[in-house]
Amino acid sequence: MDTRCPGNTLLGVAFLRDWRWIINTRGYATIVPSPDSVVYALLYTLTAADEAALDRHEGVPRSYVKQTHPVTLVGPDGSHSTTLDALVYVDVQRTQEGPPKPEPVEAGALAAALGRLG
């Protein structure tokens, strides 16, 4: 994240309710609606330049679209604290599970799923 989006600020761990993380038929990570599921990710603030760089890297709007969803930022002591609107990159065309690409899934793939505050 620091290489792709150098103006970022890590806010902490957040979760998104009623969504699930998958590898889709294109072989890349995305999230899909899933009642009673939860996706955990790192939450960052981004500058406008960082968001533009992330858009290019993620292939917006061909591969992913940007959506805003409420996430809950987990407090330092593990308590659930603040609910915020977050920018989320979602592949809305390929929502079925598939095999991963032969390249490793980067640790940042999930972290990048939740972007700047909305």
Buried (B, 14 or more C-beta within 10 A) or exposed (E): BEEBBEBBEEBEBBBBBEBBBBBBBBBBBBBBEBEEBEBBBBBBBBBEEBBEBBBEBBEBEEBBBBEEBEBBBBEEEEEEBEEBEBBBBBBEEBBEEEEEEEEEEEEBBBBBBBBBBB
